Amino acid sequence: MLRGVPTRTGLTPGRLITTLCAIGLLLGGLAHGNALEGVLEVRSAYVNVDKGVFLLYARVEYPESPAIHDALRDGITLTFDLDARVERDRRFWFNAAIVDLTLRRELTYHAVSDRYVVKDTKNGDQTTFATLDEALNYLGHVDAWPILVEPQLDGGNYNISVRAGVRRGNLPSSMRAILFWTDDWARVSEWYTWSLPV
């Protein structure tokens, strides 16, 4: 009687480790510490008053790198925040917070249309762009964002501060288990502060 050699189906422990290492190396570009390397800063910001409403205008430079491009094409969503804070100066105590707002937008890549999509998370408005550079340029221009109305101010000296941030948003389910431990995809700029004209 001849006996055959039993065959194994599936992955042996050695092959499983090798496969996981290969996946880790392939996705290493997504998890490395320089994913958001580059300039992230508020270049300029000011307010205009129109019929008692303070409108914020800001210019932000966001980082652009091959890692960001590749991550978007792999299905990762990036979230772009612009924080605005208005405080009243107090001489012998901490400043009083009058307004603390965040403008939040998400950037994704739509593979079927080969377009970059910017979505305002508050109202759901979407704008599409042919290139990543165009999308980042759009995200870096904030025009006429209403942040304050005159009745909120009751005299005194006020400061306004603005900062920008970018972080990883939603992950495809296939990457969630692999990249759950990393927070390398989060950066914020320094505060850009000036006196509010009242």
Secondary structure by P-SEA (a helix, b strand, c coil): ccccccccccccaaaaaaaaaaaaaaacccccccccccccccccccccccccbbbbbbbbbbbbcaaaaaaaaabbbbbbbbbbbbbbbbccccccccbbbbbbbbbbbbccccbbbbbccccbbbbbbccaaaaaaaaaccccccccccccccccbbbbbbbbbccccccccccccccccccccccccccbbbbbcc
